[in-house]
Amino acid sequence: MPLDLRLALVGFGHVGQRFAAGLLGRYARVLRARGLRLRVTGIATARHGVAVDRAGLDLGRCLRVVLKGGSLDPLHRGRRLPSVREFIARVPADVLVEVTTLDPRRGQPATSRVRQALARGLHVVTANKGPVAFALRPLRALAARKRRLFLHEGAVMDGTPVFNLVERCLPGCRILGFRGTLNSTTNLVLSRMEEGTTASAALREARALGIAEADARLDLEGWDAAVKACALANALMGGSVRPDRVRRRGISALTPLDARRALRAGTRLRLVARARRAGRVRVRVSVGPERVPFGDPLAGAGPDAALVLSTDLMGEIGVFERGANVDQTAYALLSDILAVADRNRREP
């Protein structure tokens, strides 16, 4: 008998829309194989209204409405929900899927929304790195008290398994540090600058791919990479690092001439995030442009991303993502939801 899971989405931008489209098409084979039936019973957005339907929303219709710039409000059934807070409190769901935009200075309102959903007794799946960077420990503790899951594989490197890699495949390993190119937008911008393209033209390409933040300054000034680095440091190294404490420098001051000079020297300019242990408990994080030698895992071109972990028992381990796009982030949501389904089968 199929397992039925009800999903409520907070946010319906590029990632949320691609996830919904996957449920209508590409994900069907996976869901059938896992004996899982997913129903989206609610969507709350900042720009396109709120819709809840206990029987399940027509996702195809929702996508058509939003792509035309319309409102989801006419698809709503039942009592009006005037705020996202009211939506989270009342939507008939088992899992909250949180895919709103990033606030790198406070991690809000995403952190409060995750906390509210867990307190209500919902599982939470998010692609937002803010809650992981700002409040991982209290959110994990709340999830444990409520016997629910708080999963966030899509928060860093889209759908590439990073958090799951360490948790499931490296038992007993201590992460001593890491270095990575975690922001696909700056990788793309710097790659295009090597070819002589302006930063603004490269940024337009990143927006077309759906990988740039809504406010692209968060990419170019290193905020996105800093928040992701904090999420990794806190989740993998037991740190308690906040993004405003990260030594951060972006790429806004770099020019195509800088990028070509680096190439002539046998290197590539990349925005590199680093973390290392400082003593027994402290973790230090930095973000800034570096010249990376050809052949290094971090020297990938275009919107590639890479992460190299330094461990005590396994030495260095690297993961690589070729050509980041929103499809991979949407898949991370599916992967985490499958983990929720497995948990529900073990503990109905």
N, C-alpha and C positions, 0 to 999 in steps of 0.2 A: 504494500500500500504506500503511495507517495507521501512523503513528509511535506506538509504545507507550512510555508513561512510567509508572514506578512511583513512587507517592507514599507518604511516611511522615509522619504527623501527630504532632507533639508538642503536646499541648493539644487539648481537645475541648469547649470551652465554647461560648458563643453564636456566635462567629465560625466556629469549626471545624465546629459542627453545621450552620450555615447554608451553609457551603461544601459539605459533604457532601450536603446536600439539593439544592443546585444541580447537583451532578454527576449526581444521579438525575433531574433535571427540566430546569430552566431553561437549564442550560449545554449541553445535548445538541446543540442546533442549532449553537452556536459550534464545538463540538468536531468535529462532522461536517464542517462547512465547512472546518475547518483540517486535516482528515485526522488527527485525534489521538485516541488511545484512552488514557484515564487509568485506572489501577488503584491503589486505596489498599491497600497491602500491610501497613500497620501503623499502629496508633494507640496512643499512650502518654499516659496521663492521671494526674493526681495523685489523683483521687477515684474513678475508675471502672476502674482496672486497666489492663492492657496486653494487646493482641491483635495477633498477627502471623499472616498467612496468605500464603504465597508466591503462591498462585493469585489472591489478591485477596479482601479482606473483603466481606461482604454489608453494604453501607452502610445499607440500610433496616433491617436487623436491629440493627446497631450503634446507630442513632438511637433505635430503639424501646427498647432496653435502657437507654441512658443517660437518656432522658426519664422512664423509670420509676424511676430511681435505682439501677439494677442495675450489675453488674460486667461488663466486657468479657472478663475472664479466661477464661470457658468457650469463647470463640470463638478462643482462641489455638491455633495448630498448631505443634508443634516444641518445641525446647528452651526452658525457662522463662527469661525475661529479668527479673531481679529489680529492675532500676533503669533509669532513663531513659538513663543513660550506656551501659549494656549494650545497651539498645534501639537507640541511635544507632549503636553499633559493629557490630551484627549484622543489623539489619532489611534485607531485600532491597529496595533502593530506589534510584532515581536522583535524587530530589529530597526534601529534608527541608522540610516546611512547619511553621514554628515559630509557634505562636499561643498562647503562655502569657501569664500576667498580668504586669504591670509591677512591677519593683522600681526605684523612681526614684532610690534612693540609691546603688545599686551596679551596676544593669543586669544582675544575675545572678538566676537561673542561665542566663538566655537567652543571654547573650554566650558563655559557655563551651560551651553546646550548639551554637551556630552555628559556633564555632571547631572543635569536634570533628567536626562533619559536613563542613565544608570540608576539613579535614585528611584525612578519610577519602576524599574525592573525590566528595562529593555536591554538587549544586547546592543552594542554600538560598534559600527564599522565606519572608519573615516579615512579620507585621503588628505586630511588637513594636518600639517605638521605642528600647528600652534599648540593644541592640547598636549602633544607628546613632548614638546620642548618646554612648556610652561608648567604642566601639572601632571606629569606621568605618574609619580608615586601616589598622590592622593586619589587619582582616577583609578589606578590599578587596585588600590586598597578598597575603594568603594565597589568596584566590580566584583572583587572577591567576596565582600560581605553580602552582596546581592546575588551571588552565584551566577554572575553573568560575565560575558566576554567583552573586553575592550580591545579591538583589533585595528591595526593601522599600517598594514604592509604598504599601502600606496602613498604613505607620507613622504618617503624618500626613495628616489630612483624608480618612481612609478610602480610597475608591477614586478620589477626585478626582486627576487627574494633576498632580503638583507636581514630583517629582524627574524624571519623564519629560519634562515640559514644558521644563524648563531644559536637560536633556541633549540632547533630540532636536530641540527647536524654537528654541532660542536659542544656536546655535553662535557662539562668540566674544564673547557678552555677559558682562559682569562684574556680578555681583549686589552692589550697594552696601549693601543693607539690606532689611528687610521689616518689615511689621506685620500682625498677623493675630489673629483670634478662632479659636483652634485647639482649644478644648475645648467640645464640643457640650453637655456636661452643664451647665456653668456658663451657657452661652447660654440653655438652656432654663429653668434655675432663675431667672435674672435676668428673663427674659421673663414667667414666671408671677408673679414678685414684683411686676412692674409692674401686674398684674391684681389684686393683693391676696392671692395665694396664698402660703402659708408655704413656706419653703425645704424643709422636710421633705416636704411634699406634692409639691412639684415634683421632688424627688429620687426619690420613689417612681415618678413617671411616667418619669423617665430610666432607672430600673432596669427598668421594664416594657418599655421600648423596646430594652433591651440595650446602651445607649450608656455607662452609668456604669461606672467602674472597680469591681472587686470590693471594694476599700476606697475608698468615695466621698470620704474625706478627701483622697485624692490629686487628685481633681477640684477640690474646694472650696478647698483650700489652695494651689492653683496648681502642684502638682508635675507633673501630667500635661502642662500647657501648657509648663512649663519644659523637660521632657525633649523634647517635640516641637520646641520652639524651638531647642534644642541640636542636635537631629537635622538641622533645616533649615540652621542656621548652619554646621555641620560639613560637610554634604553639598554645599550650594550656594555657600558662601562660603569654603570651605577653612579654617574655624576649628578650634579644638581646645578647645571650651567644654564644661565639665562641669556637670550640673544643680545641683550643690551650690555652684557659683560664680555662679549666676544671682541677680540681685537680684529677689526673689520676694515677692509679696503676694497672698493669695487673696481670696475673697469671703465668708468665714465671718462677718465682722463686719458685713456689709451687711444691711439690713432692707427689707421692702416699702416702708416710708416713704422710704428713700433712693432706691429705684428710681422711685417716683412723683414725687419731687422732681426727679429728672433729667428725667423726661418733661415735666414742666411747664416746664422750661427749654429744651425743644426738643432734648433729647439722650437717649441711652440708656446706662445703665451696662453696660459689657461688660468681660470679662477679656481684656486685650490683651497679646499677646507682641510684643516688638520686638527687632530686632537691627540693629546698625550697625557699620561699620568704625571702628576707633580706631587710626589709623596704617596702616602698610603691611601688617601681618600680623595684628594683634589684631582680634578681633570681640567686641563686648560685647552681652549679652543681658539683657533684663529682662521681667518679667511682673507685671502688676498691673491693678486695676480702673481704668477711665477713663470719662469722659463722652464718648460718640461722637455727633457731630451727626447728625440725621436726614438721610438721603440718602447718607451715607458708606457705602462697601461693607461696613464692619464693623458696621453698625447693623441687621443682619438679626434677625428674630424667631425664637423657638422654637429648635430644635436646629440652626439654620443655622451654617455656618462660612465664613470668608472669609480670603483671604491676598492682600496687595498687595506685589509685589516692586518694588524700585527698582533700575533697571539703568542702565548707562552708555550703551548704544546704543539702547535701546528705551523709555527713560523708565519710567513706571509701568505694570505689567501686573498685573491681578487675576484670581483664580480664586475661584469661589463654589460652595458646596455647599448645596443646599436640603434641609432635613429629613434630617439624618444618621441612619443606622441601620446595623445589622450587615450588611444585604444589600450595602451599598456596600463595606464592608471585605472581605467574602467575595469580591466581584468583583475587588478588587485582587489577591487571591491568584491568581485565574484569569488575570488580565492578565499577571502576572509569570510564571506557568507557561507561558503561550503564548509569552512571550519566550524561556524556556528551550527550548521545543520548536523555535522558529526557529533558535536557536543550534545545537541538536543536528542539525538538518537541514543546516546549513552546515558543521559540523565533527563528523561522526559519531564 
